[in-house]
Amino acid sequence: MKKLLKSRIIDLILVSLLLLLLFVPSIRLPVISNVQKAILHTGLFNASSEHTQSDETFDYKLVLYNTAGEQVDMDRKRGKVLFINVWATWCPPCIAEMPEIAKLYESVGDEVEFLMISVDQDQLKAKKWIRGKAFLVPVYFPRQMNVSLSYEAIPTTWIIDRTGKIVFEQTGMAQYNTEKFRSFLLSL
């Protein structure tokens, strides 16, 4: 009888937790993103350090604004290696990969230009989220995306080499802060 009661109590707790995850959005996002963060640390989702098989050239006709509301001069990005990531605060995989992208930025940000493009409707929310996490990685907001950055899901990441060629594309979360991927970026 005690075993049955204990089993039912455990079942009730598990069902209650599941219902909380399903119906309370404020709980769902942190739980899912933390689970995905843990999965990233297993190494199963390490970003490839191989070039994408593409001859596509990046279109610099992209209208972005920084967090101060100033338009970014994309012509000044020519000749630089670009790490471009499209993300949002409501996207669990985006939230999961952001801490490691921020660490990657801190280690190679002098050699690689990072364009973290938030597609949040509420730009203030994205600014507050980045500030609250104390991430130094620069965040931009699109006024107009271009053909080069067409995506079906977020997060999506592209690497553009110094000649303007798209040499890497990743849809979905990945672990970019690895020695192998850093070497890949610095070799471009």
N, C-alpha and C positions, 0 to 999 in steps of 0.2 A: 504494500500500500504506500509506504514512504517513497519507494522508487518511482512509482507511478506519479505521485504528487510532484516529486522533484523534476521528473521528465516533463510534466505539463507546465510547470513554472518556467523551465528553460524554454520550452516551445513558445509560451506566451511572451517571454522577453524577446526572443528572436523575431517573432511576428511583429511585435511593437516596434523594434528597431527597423525592420524592413518598411513598415508603414511610415515611420518618421522619415526615412530616406526618400520614399516615394512622394510624400505629400508636404514636406517642409523644405522648400528650395534653399533656405539659408543653411540648412544642414547638408543637403545633397552635394553642393559644389565643393565645399572643403573636404568632405569625405572622399568623393570620387577623385579629386585632384591629388589628394595625399596618397591614395592607393596607386594612382598612376605614377606619382613621383617615386614611390617605392619600386615599382616595376622598372622605371628608367634606370635605377641604380643597380639592377641585376646585370646590365650589359646586353640584354636582349634587343634593345632598341638603339644601339649605338649607330650614329650616322655613318654612312659609307664614306670612305675617303677616296672614292673613285669618281672620275669625271662622268657626267651624264652624257649619253650619246646623243648630242644635239648640235646642230650648226646654228641654232637661233642666237641672234644678237639682241642684247637688251635695248629696249626703247627708252631713252632717257626722258621722253615726254611724259613725265609723271608729275602731277601737282600734289605736293605734300606740304603740310604745315607743321611746325614744331609746337611744343607745348606752350610757347609764348604767343602763338598765333602768327608767327612770321613764315612767309613762304620760303621753301627750301630751293636754292638754286641748283637744280640737278646737273647743270653743265659743269659745276665744280666737282661733281662726283666722278666725272670721266677720268680714266687713267688710274682709278683706285679699285682695290678689291672690295666688293660690296657683299655684306651678309644681310639679306632682306628676309624678314619674317612677318607674316600676316597673322595677327592674333586678336583675341578679345578677352575681357575679364570674365565673361559668362561661359567661357570654353574650358572645361576641365583639363584637356590635354595641353592647352596653351599655358594654363596656370602651372601645370606640372613641370613643363620644360623651361619655364622662365628663369628659375633660380640658377640653373646650370648655364643658360645663355648669358645671364648677367655675369657669372664667373668667367665665362669665355671672353666676354667683352673686356673685363678687367685685365685679362692676360694678353689679349692681342688687339685691343682697341686702338692702339697707336698705329698699327700696320693695316688694319681692316676697318672699313667704314660700316657701321651697323645702322640699319634702317628698320626699326621695329615699328611696323605699321598697325596701329590699332583700328579695328573696324567697329568699335563700340559706337552705338548711337549717341551715348552720353559721354562726351569727351572728358568731362570733369571727373566722372567715375574712374576712367582709365588713368588720369593724372593722379588722382588720390590713391589709387591702388598701387601704382609704381612708387610714389612717394612713401606710402605706408610700409612698403617692403624694403625701402632704402636701396632700390636698384639704381645703379648709375647709368644703365643702358639708355640711350636716347630713344624717345618715343615720338612718332609722327602720326599725323592724321591725313587721310587721303581726301583730296577734293575731286580728283579724277584719277582712276587707275588706268593703266595702259594694257595693251594686248600682251605684252611680255609677262605681266603679273596676273594672268587669268587663273583662277583657282576654283576648285569645286568644294573644297573643305578646308577648314582651318584646324590647326596651324598648317601653314605652308611656308617653306623656306627655299630661297634661291641663293646661289652664290654666283656672282658676276666677276669674271677675271678683269685684269687691267685693260684688256683689249675690248671689253664690252660684251664678251661672249658668255652666255649662260652655261656654266660648267657643272652645276649641281642643282637638283630640284628634289625636294622631299615633301610629300604630303603626309600629314599626321605627325604625331610627336616623335621626337628623337633625342638622343643624348649627344649633344654636340661638344660638350666639354671633355674631350678625350685627347690624349697626346697625339693619336693618329690623325684626328680631325684638325687639331691645331696645326700640325705639320702640313697637312693638305692646304689649309688656308694660307699659311705663310709661304708656301711654294708657288703660289699663283702670281 
